[in-house]
């Protein structure tokens, strides 16, 4: 099974790509940041950057705490989408 990366938080275990080849959203909710592709961006008009900023300001809470890895490294995960060292 191919896994996909959330463009908001960098979580790399999404089951579906956020958008298909035609640009249709998956409506999957990222278990880490809680972004729902097709809802938070289209209905609520969040960009990935603006949602990420709010999520970080809230302390990067897990939407689904049961999915949080025991040794989660938020900074390493965020580097997948925002770059850095």
C-alpha positions in Angstrom: 0.0 0.0 0.0 1.4 3.4 -1.0 1.1 6.0 1.7 1.0 9.8 1.2 2.2 12.9 2.9 0.0 15.6 4.4 0.9 18.9 2.7 -0.1 20.7 5.9 1.9 18.9 8.7 4.1 16.4 6.9 2.4 13.3 8.3 3.5 10.6 5.9 1.0 8.0 6.4 -2.2 9.2 4.7 -4.1 6.3 3.1 -5.1 8.3 0.0 -3.4 11.1 -1.9 -5.0 14.5 -0.8 -6.1 15.1 -4.4 -6.4 12.7 -7.3 -5.0 13.3 -10.8 -8.1 15.3 -11.7 -7.8 17.6 -8.6 -10.7 16.0 -6.7 -10.1 15.9 -2.9 -10.0 12.7 -1.0 -12.0 14.1 2.0 -9.5 12.1 4.2 -8.8 13.8 7.5 -5.2 13.8 8.6 -5.0 12.1 12.0 -2.1 14.4 13.0 -3.3 18.0 12.2 -7.0 17.3 11.5 -7.0 18.9 8.0 -9.8 17.5 5.8 -8.9 17.7 2.1 -11.9 19.2 0.3 -13.5 20.7 3.3 -11.0 22.8 5.2 -9.5 24.2 1.9 -12.6 24.4 -0.3 -15.4 25.1 2.2 -13.4 26.9 4.9 -10.9 28.5 2.5 -7.8 27.6 4.5 -4.5 27.3 2.6 -2.1 24.7 3.7 0.1 27.4 5.1 -2.6 29.2 7.0 -4.0 26.0 8.5 -0.4 25.0 9.5 0.1 28.3 11.2 -3.0 27.9 13.3 -2.2 24.3 14.1 1.3 25.2 15.2 0.0 28.2 17.3 -2.3 25.8 19.1 0.6 23.6 20.1 0.4 21.0 17.3 -2.3 18.9 19.0 -3.0 15.5 17.5 -6.5 15.3 15.9 -6.5 11.5 16.6 -4.2 10.9 19.6 -4.5 7.2 19.2 -2.5 7.5 15.9 0.4 9.5 17.5 3.7 7.5 17.4 5.4 7.2 20.8 8.6 9.0 19.7 6.9 11.6 17.5 9.3 14.3 16.3 7.2 17.3 15.2 10.1 19.3 13.8 11.3 16.4 11.6 7.8 15.9 10.4 7.3 19.6 9.5 10.5 19.6 7.5 8.8 17.3 5.0 6.6 20.2 4.0 8.4 23.4 5.0 12.0 22.5 4.4 14.9 23.2 6.8 17.9 21.4 8.0 
